[in-house]
Amino acid sequence: MMFLTNFLELSLEAAPWLVFGLLLGGLVGSVIPRSFLERHLSGNGLGSILKATVLGAPLPLCSCGVIPAALGLRKAGASKPATAAFLVSTPETGVDSISVTYALLGPVMAVVRPVAALCSAITAGVLVALFDRDDKHNGTVSDESSTSCCASKAKQQAVQPEAEESCCASSGKTELQKNGLLKVWADIQTTFTDLLDSIGLWLLAGLVFAAAVQTFLPATFLSAWGQGFIAMGVMVLVGIPMYICATASTPIAAGLVIAGVSPGVALVLLLTGPATNLSTLGVISQELGKRSMWLYLLAVASTAMLAGWLVNALFTLYEIDIQAQVHAVHVGVPIWLQWGALLLLLAVAFYQNIIPRLANR
């Protein structure tokens, strides 16, 4: 009975922030087109690395979804360093995972996690740029400064409708805006359901793990070893082959913190788990080369260890109580909002997975 109570409490705490994150993730995915990313990630310099890091960070893609996206960018002309940075920043953080981190681990970790993820992505891109950069850029993306006759015709066609100020043109513009809003809303709905479908089972497993740890393990069980570099090294070894997304890894980290693991050790799992798994490493080795794969792995592991040490030092220096941080977040969320968000998630999951199976019978 205590296990079910803890599981329900964790689910209610995470539900509103998960809904908020999924909606915001759908909006981001709709607003930022793929062509925009492809256009800005072709260089080998620090600029393209920073662009790949910043543009990839808010995207709602998990460790499995980022692989085809990164391959598409690479084939479109993205450099090795930019591709490596994109492969780190996108799965390690996102608007959905940040909101769930705030719900389960508190505001400090919700800030520390994306900052550490950005540093990890930049480190990966810089290492690849220094030791395994592209010999020659072979991108297929056309340069914006091209002045072909096709480009001139396209520009003329784009300008021409604006010169027409008739009532028909005005009506068409209004209709276009309406259709644009409908398309954005449709994209948000699609992204919301697709994201929930892709992370649902992992998120459920994480909540079950966190509830089990909270129920069956004493508070001091992991505190004896879960504080230093040895614990971080163990977490790196656990996180590298683990196939889990950023959002679903959050309740697991919360369970470890509740059991006595330091926030720095939990952060190592949050950084290594989503960014490194056997599938991702295999694709990097095949598409970017083995040297880039090892540089990528070195960047993620070393940055995670350093970030974990800095976080532990930060919490110790300012005497921040991680347990108080976790419980302080939940005071201001109304219970009706928690239940409404949880029921919405359950309804979407039921509609996406159960109803099609019943219809096929």
C-alpha positions as CSV (number, residue, x, y, z in Angstrom):
1,M,0.0,0.0,0.0
2,M,2.8,2.4,0.8
3,F,4.4,1.7,-2.6
4,L,1.2,2.5,-4.4
5,T,0.9,5.7,-2.4
6,N,4.4,6.8,-3.2
7,F,3.9,5.9,-6.9
8,L,0.7,8.0,-7.1
9,E,2.3,11.0,-5.3
10,L,5.3,10.9,-7.7
11,S,3.0,10.6,-10.7
12,L,0.8,13.6,-9.5
13,E,3.9,15.7,-8.9
14,A,5.4,15.1,-12.3
15,A,2.2,15.2,-14.4
16,P,1.6,19.0,-14.7
17,W,5.2,19.7,-15.5
18,L,5.3,16.9,-18.0
19,V,2.2,18.2,-19.8
20,F,3.7,21.7,-19.8
21,G,7.0,20.4,-21.2
22,L,5.3,18.3,-23.9
23,L,3.2,21.2,-25.1
24,L,6.2,23.6,-25.1
25,G,8.3,20.9,-26.8
26,G,5.6,20.6,-29.6
27,L,5.6,24.4,-30.0
28,V,9.4,24.5,-30.3
29,G,9.4,21.6,-32.8
30,S,6.8,23.4,-34.9
31,V,8.5,26.8,-34.8
32,I,12.0,25.7,-35.6
33,P,12.1,24.0,-39.1
34,R,14.7,21.4,-40.1
35,S,15.9,23.6,-42.9
36,F,16.8,26.4,-40.4
37,L,19.0,23.9,-38.5
38,E,20.7,22.6,-41.7
39,R,21.5,26.1,-42.8
40,H,23.5,27.1,-39.7
41,L,25.5,23.9,-38.9
42,S,27.9,23.6,-41.9
43,G,31.1,25.1,-40.4
44,N,33.9,23.5,-38.4
45,G,34.4,26.5,-36.2
46,L,33.2,27.4,-32.7
47,G,30.3,29.3,-34.2
48,S,28.7,26.2,-35.7
49,I,29.3,24.2,-32.5
50,L,27.5,26.9,-30.4
51,K,24.7,27.1,-32.9
52,A,24.2,23.3,-32.9
53,T,24.3,23.3,-29.1
54,V,21.8,26.1,-28.6
55,L,19.5,25.0,-31.4
56,G,19.5,21.3,-30.3
57,A,18.9,22.0,-26.6
58,P,15.2,22.8,-26.6
59,L,14.2,20.3,-29.2
60,P,12.0,17.5,-27.8
61,L,14.0,14.6,-29.2
62,C,15.0,11.6,-27.0
63,S,18.1,9.4,-27.5
64,C,16.4,7.4,-30.2
65,G,14.8,10.3,-32.1
66,V,17.9,12.4,-32.2
67,I,19.8,9.8,-34.3
68,P,17.8,10.2,-37.6
69,A,17.6,14.0,-37.0
70,A,21.4,14.2,-36.7
71,L,22.0,12.0,-39.7
72,G,19.7,14.2,-41.7
73,L,21.7,17.3,-40.6
74,R,25.0,15.5,-41.5
75,K,23.8,14.5,-44.9
76,A,22.6,18.1,-45.5
77,G,26.0,19.5,-44.8
78,A,26.5,19.7,-41.0
79,S,30.1,19.3,-40.0
80,K,31.4,16.6,-37.6
81,P,31.8,19.0,-34.7
82,A,28.4,20.5,-35.1
83,T,26.8,17.0,-35.5
84,A,28.6,15.8,-32.3
85,A,27.4,18.9,-30.3
86,F,23.8,18.4,-31.6
87,L,23.9,14.7,-30.6
88,V,24.8,15.7,-27.0
89,S,22.7,18.7,-26.4
90,T,19.5,17.4,-27.9
91,P,18.9,14.2,-25.8
92,E,20.6,15.5,-22.6
93,T,18.1,18.4,-22.2
94,G,14.9,19.7,-23.5
95,V,11.9,21.7,-22.4
96,D,10.0,18.6,-21.3
97,S,12.9,17.2,-19.3
98,I,13.7,20.5,-17.6
99,S,10.1,20.9,-16.5
100,V,10.1,17.4,-15.0
101,T,13.4,18.0,-13.4
102,Y,11.9,21.1,-11.7
103,A,9.0,18.9,-10.4
104,L,11.0,16.0,-9.1
105,L,14.5,17.5,-8.2
106,G,13.8,21.1,-7.4
107,P,14.7,24.5,-9.0
108,V,18.5,24.3,-8.5
109,M,18.8,21.0,-10.4
110,A,16.4,22.4,-13.1
111,V,19.0,25.1,-13.8
112,V,22.1,23.1,-13.3
113,R,21.1,20.2,-15.6
114,P,20.7,22.2,-18.8
115,V,23.8,24.3,-18.1
116,A,25.8,21.1,-17.7
117,A,24.3,19.7,-20.8
118,L,25.3,22.7,-22.9
119,C,28.8,22.5,-21.5
120,S,29.0,18.8,-22.4
121,A,27.8,19.5,-25.9
122,I,30.3,22.3,-26.5
123,T,33.1,20.1,-25.1
124,A,32.2,17.3,-27.5
125,G,32.1,19.6,-30.5
126,V,35.4,21.3,-29.6
127,L,37.2,17.9,-29.1
128,V,36.0,16.7,-32.5
129,A,36.9,20.0,-34.1
130,L,40.5,19.8,-32.7
131,F,41.2,16.1,-33.3
132,D,38.9,14.8,-36.0
133,R,37.5,17.7,-37.9
134,D,36.3,17.4,-41.5
135,D,39.1,17.5,-44.0
136,K,36.7,19.1,-46.6
137,H,33.2,20.3,-46.2
138,N,31.0,18.2,-48.5
139,G,27.6,19.7,-47.6
140,T,24.8,19.9,-50.1
141,V,23.1,22.9,-48.7
142,S,23.0,25.8,-51.1
143,D,24.6,29.1,-49.9
144,E,22.2,31.9,-49.1
145,S,24.2,34.3,-51.2
146,S,23.6,32.4,-54.5
147,T,22.1,34.5,-57.2
148,S,20.8,32.1,-59.7
149,C,17.9,32.8,-62.0
150,C,15.7,30.4,-60.0
151,A,16.5,32.3,-56.8
152,S,15.6,35.6,-58.5
153,K,12.3,34.1,-59.7
154,A,11.5,32.7,-56.3
155,K,12.2,36.1,-54.7
156,Q,10.0,37.9,-57.3
157,Q,7.2,35.4,-56.7
158,A,7.5,35.9,-52.9
159,V,7.4,39.7,-53.3
160,Q,4.7,40.0,-55.9
161,P,1.7,38.9,-53.7
162,E,2.6,41.6,-51.1
163,A,2.2,44.3,-53.7
164,E,-1.5,43.3,-54.3
165,E,-3.6,45.2,-51.9
166,S,-7.0,44.1,-53.1
167,C,-9.7,42.7,-50.8
168,C,-9.0,39.3,-52.2
169,A,-5.4,39.5,-51.2
170,S,-6.3,40.6,-47.7
171,S,-8.8,37.8,-47.4
172,G,-6.2,35.3,-48.6
173,K,-3.7,36.6,-46.1
174,T,-6.2,36.2,-43.3
175,E,-7.0,32.7,-44.4
176,L,-3.2,31.9,-44.6
177,Q,-2.7,33.1,-41.1
178,K,-5.6,31.0,-39.9
179,N,-4.3,27.9,-41.7
180,G,-0.8,28.6,-40.2
181,L,-2.2,28.7,-36.7
182,L,-4.1,25.5,-37.3
183,K,-0.9,23.8,-38.6
184,V,1.0,24.9,-35.5
185,W,-1.7,23.5,-33.3
186,A,-1.7,20.2,-35.3
187,D,2.1,20.0,-35.0
188,I,1.9,20.5,-31.3
189,Q,-0.7,17.8,-30.9
190,T,1.3,15.4,-33.1
191,T,4.5,16.1,-31.2
192,F,2.8,15.8,-27.8
193,T,1.4,12.3,-28.6
194,D,4.5,11.1,-30.3
195,L,6.7,12.2,-27.4
196,L,4.4,10.7,-24.9
197,D,4.3,7.4,-26.9
198,S,8.1,7.2,-27.1
199,I,8.9,8.0,-23.5
200,G,5.8,6.5,-21.8
201,L,7.2,3.1,-20.9
202,W,10.5,4.5,-19.8
203,L,8.8,7.2,-17.7
204,L,6.6,4.6,-16.1
205,A,9.6,2.4,-15.3
206,G,11.4,5.4,-13.8
207,L,8.4,6.3,-11.6
208,V,8.1,2.6,-10.4
209,F,11.9,2.6,-9.6
210,A,11.6,5.9,-7.7
211,A,8.6,4.7,-5.7
212,A,10.3,1.4,-4.9
213,V,13.4,3.1,-3.7
214,Q,11.4,5.5,-1.6
215,T,9.4,2.6,-0.1
216,F,11.8,-0.2,0.4
217,L,15.3,1.3,0.8
218,P,16.3,3.1,4.0
219,A,17.4,6.7,3.7
220,T,21.0,5.9,4.5
221,F,21.3,2.9,2.2
222,L,23.2,4.6,-0.6
223,S,24.6,7.6,1.4
224,A,27.7,5.6,2.4
225,W,29.0,5.4,-1.1
226,G,26.9,7.7,-3.1
227,Q,29.0,10.9,-2.6
228,G,32.4,10.9,-4.2
229,F,34.2,10.2,-7.5
230,I,33.9,6.4,-7.1
231,A,30.1,6.7,-7.1
232,M,30.3,9.0,-10.1
233,G,32.5,6.5,-11.9
234,V,30.0,3.7,-11.2
235,M,27.2,5.9,-12.5
236,V,29.1,6.6,-15.7
237,L,29.5,2.9,-16.3
238,V,25.8,2.4,-15.6
239,G,24.7,5.4,-17.7
240,I,26.8,4.8,-20.9
241,P,25.0,1.6,-22.1
242,M,21.6,2.6,-20.7
243,Y,18.9,3.3,-23.2
244,I,16.8,6.0,-21.6
245,C,15.7,9.5,-22.5
246,A,16.2,12.6,-20.5
247,T,12.6,12.9,-19.2
248,A,12.4,9.2,-18.1
249,S,15.8,9.3,-16.4
250,T,14.6,12.1,-14.1
251,P,12.4,10.0,-11.7
252,I,15.3,7.4,-11.5
253,A,17.7,10.2,-10.4
254,A,15.0,11.4,-8.0
255,G,14.8,7.9,-6.5
256,L,18.5,7.8,-6.0
257,V,18.6,11.2,-4.3
258,I,15.8,10.1,-2.0
259,A,17.9,7.0,-1.1
260,G,20.9,9.1,-0.1
261,V,22.9,9.6,-3.4
262,S,24.4,13.1,-3.7
263,P,22.9,15.4,-6.3
264,G,26.2,15.4,-8.2
265,V,26.0,11.6,-8.7
266,A,22.4,11.9,-9.8
267,L,23.5,14.5,-12.3
268,V,26.1,12.1,-13.8
269,L,23.3,9.7,-14.6
270,L,21.1,12.5,-16.1
271,L,24.0,13.5,-18.4
272,T,25.3,10.1,-19.5
273,G,22.1,8.1,-19.7
274,P,20.4,10.0,-22.5
275,A,23.5,11.0,-24.5
276,T,25.3,7.6,-24.6
277,N,23.8,4.3,-25.4
278,L,25.0,1.5,-27.7
279,S,22.8,2.5,-30.6
280,T,24.0,6.1,-30.5
281,L,27.7,5.1,-30.2
282,G,27.3,2.7,-33.1
283,V,25.8,5.3,-35.4
284,I,28.5,7.8,-34.5
285,S,31.2,5.3,-35.2
286,Q,29.7,4.5,-38.6
287,E,28.8,8.0,-39.7
288,L,31.5,10.2,-38.1
289,G,34.3,7.6,-37.5
290,K,35.7,5.7,-34.5
291,R,37.9,8.6,-33.4
292,S,34.8,11.0,-33.2
293,M,33.0,8.3,-31.2
294,W,35.7,8.1,-28.6
295,L,36.1,11.8,-28.4
296,Y,32.3,12.1,-28.0
297,L,32.3,9.5,-25.2
298,L,35.3,11.2,-23.5
299,A,33.5,14.6,-23.6
300,V,30.3,13.3,-22.1
301,A,31.9,11.2,-19.4
302,S,34.5,13.8,-18.3
303,T,32.0,16.7,-18.4
304,A,29.5,14.6,-16.4
305,M,32.1,13.8,-13.7
306,L,33.3,17.4,-13.5
307,A,29.7,18.8,-13.4
308,G,28.8,16.3,-10.7
309,W,31.8,17.3,-8.5
310,L,30.9,21.0,-9.0
311,V,27.3,20.5,-8.1
312,N,28.2,18.6,-4.9
313,A,30.6,21.5,-4.0
314,L,27.9,24.0,-4.7
315,F,25.3,22.3,-2.6
316,T,27.9,21.9,0.2
317,L,29.2,25.5,0.0
318,Y,25.7,27.1,0.1
319,E,24.3,24.4,2.4
320,I,21.5,23.6,0.0
321,D,19.2,20.8,1.2
322,I,18.3,18.7,-1.9
323,Q,15.4,17.1,0.0
324,A,13.9,20.5,0.9
325,Q,14.3,21.6,-2.7
326,V,12.4,18.5,-3.9
327,H,9.5,19.0,-1.5
328,A,9.3,22.8,-1.9
329,V,8.2,22.6,-5.5
330,H,5.0,20.7,-4.9
331,V,3.5,23.1,-2.4
332,G,2.2,25.6,-5.0
333,V,0.7,23.2,-7.5
334,P,-3.1,22.7,-6.9
335,I,-4.3,19.1,-6.5
336,W,-6.9,19.6,-9.2
337,L,-4.3,20.6,-11.7
338,Q,-2.2,17.5,-10.8
339,W,-5.1,15.2,-11.2
340,G,-6.2,16.9,-14.4
341,A,-2.8,16.6,-16.0
342,L,-2.4,13.0,-14.9
343,L,-5.8,12.0,-16.3
344,L,-5.0,13.9,-19.6
345,L,-1.7,11.9,-20.0
346,L,-3.6,8.6,-19.2
347,A,-6.3,9.5,-21.7
348,V,-3.8,10.2,-24.5
349,A,-1.8,7.1,-23.8
350,F,-5.0,5.0,-23.8
351,Y,-6.2,6.6,-27.1
352,Q,-2.8,6.1,-28.7
353,N,-2.1,2.5,-27.6
354,I,-5.2,0.7,-26.4
355,I,-7.9,1.8,-28.7
356,P,-6.0,0.8,-32.0
357,R,-5.4,-2.6,-30.5
358,L,-9.0,-3.1,-29.6
359,A,-10.1,-1.9,-33.1
360,N,-7.8,-4.5,-34.8
361,R,-9.4,-7.4,-33.0
